[in-house]
Amino acid sequence: QPPRLKKLALHPPKSVEVQFADGSTFHLSAEFLRVYSPAADSKIRSIAGEKVIFGRRHVGIMSAESIGNYGVRILFDDLHKTGIFTWDYLHHLGSNKFSLS
């Protein structure tokens, strides 16, 4: 079970910082979060094994809204806002950032 979230800080428009009770801290870029959005409409395509969402290279974060005590919905400046990033998923993304990118 992933550790409990201690802190989430938005650094709009470029990144989110998440810190967990185990001491791990991750800086996740807007582009990375947009590509790995858990929403069904993210339209990820694979090109030579690399996940790409067209037109997302310069995407930014406009805002975020807390969803219960388990996650956050991020509004990107391309108006994508349907993905809910749970704390567990953010920990997974941070822990695996280099193998996913």
LUMDOMI-440500 format. One record per residue (C-alpha): x, y, z; residue in one letter; residue number from 1. Coordinates in steps of 0.1 Angstrom, whole numbers, plus 2048, in hexadecimal, padded with zeros to 3 digits. Layout:
- X/Y/Z/r/k
- X/Y/Z/A/NUM
...
This chain:
- X/Y/Z/r/k
- 800/800/800/Q/1
- 80E/822/7F6/P/2
- 817/83A/812/P/3
- 7FF/856/81C/R/4
- 800/877/80A/L/5
- 80F/893/81F/K/6
- 810/8B0/807/K/7
- 805/8B9/7E4/L/8
- 811/8DA/7D5/A/9
- 807/8E8/7B4/L/10
- 822/8FB/7A1/H/11
- 80D/907/784/P/12
- 810/905/767/P/13
- 82C/8EC/766/K/14
- 82B/8D3/782/S/15
- 81D/8C3/7A2/V/16
- 832/8B9/7C0/E/17
- 825/89C/7D6/V/18
- 834/892/7F7/Q/19
- 82C/871/809/F/20
- 82F/866/82D/A/21
- 84C/84F/824/D/22
- 861/86D/81B/G/23
- 85E/869/7F6/S/24
- 859/889/7E2/T/25
- 851/88A/7BD/F/26
- 850/8A7/7A4/H/27
- 839/89E/788/L/28
- 837/8B4/769/S/29
- 817/8BF/759/A/30
- 81F/8AD/739/E/31
- 827/88C/74C/F/32
- 806/88E/760/L/33
- 7F2/896/741/R/34
- 801/878/72E/V/35
- 7F9/861/74B/Y/36
- 7D7/870/754/S/37
- 7C1/853/760/P/38
- 7A4/861/74A/A/39
- 796/84B/72F/A/40
- 797/868/716/D/41
- 7BD/86D/718/S/42
- 7C2/85D/6F6/K/43
- 7E5/84F/6FC/I/44
- 7F6/843/6DD/R/45
- 815/82E/6DB/S/46
- 831/839/6C4/I/47
- 84F/822/6C4/A/48
- 845/817/6E7/G/49
- 843/83A/6F4/E/50
- 822/847/701/K/51
- 818/867/6F0/V/52
- 7FA/87E/6F2/I/53
- 7FB/895/6D5/F/54
- 7FC/8BA/6DD/G/55
- 804/8B5/701/R/56
- 829/8C0/700/R/57
- 822/8E2/70E/H/58
- 804/8DB/723/V/59
- 801/8ED/744/G/60
- 7EE/8E9/765/I/61
- 7D3/903/76C/M/62
- 7C5/8F7/78D/S/63
- 7BD/8D8/7A2/A/64
- 7A0/8CE/7B8/E/65
- 7A0/8B6/7D4/S/66
- 78B/897/7D0/I/67
- 781/889/7F2/G/68
- 79F/87E/806/N/69
- 7AD/868/7EB/Y/70
- 7B7/87D/7CD/G/71
- 7B8/89C/7B8/V/72
- 7A9/8A6/796/R/73
- 7C1/8BB/782/I/74
- 7B5/8D4/768/L/75
- 7CD/8D8/74C/F/76
- 7CE/8F6/735/D/77
- 7C3/8E0/718/D/78
- 7A3/8DD/72D/L/79
- 7A8/8B9/735/H/80
- 799/8B3/758/K/81
- 789/891/75A/T/82
- 7A6/87E/769/G/83
- 7A7/879/78F/I/84
- 7CA/873/79C/F/85
- 7C7/85E/7BB/T/86
- 7E3/861/7D5/W/87
- 7EC/83C/7CD/D/88
- 7EF/844/7A8/Y/89
- 804/863/7AE/L/90
- 81C/84E/7C4/H/91
- 81D/834/7A8/H/92
- 825/84F/78E/L/93
- 840/85E/7A3/G/94
- 850/83D/7AC/S/95
- 850/832/788/N/96
- 856/853/777/K/97
- 876/849/765/F/98
- 86A/828/759/S/99
- 849/837/74D/L/100
- 857/855/73A/S/101
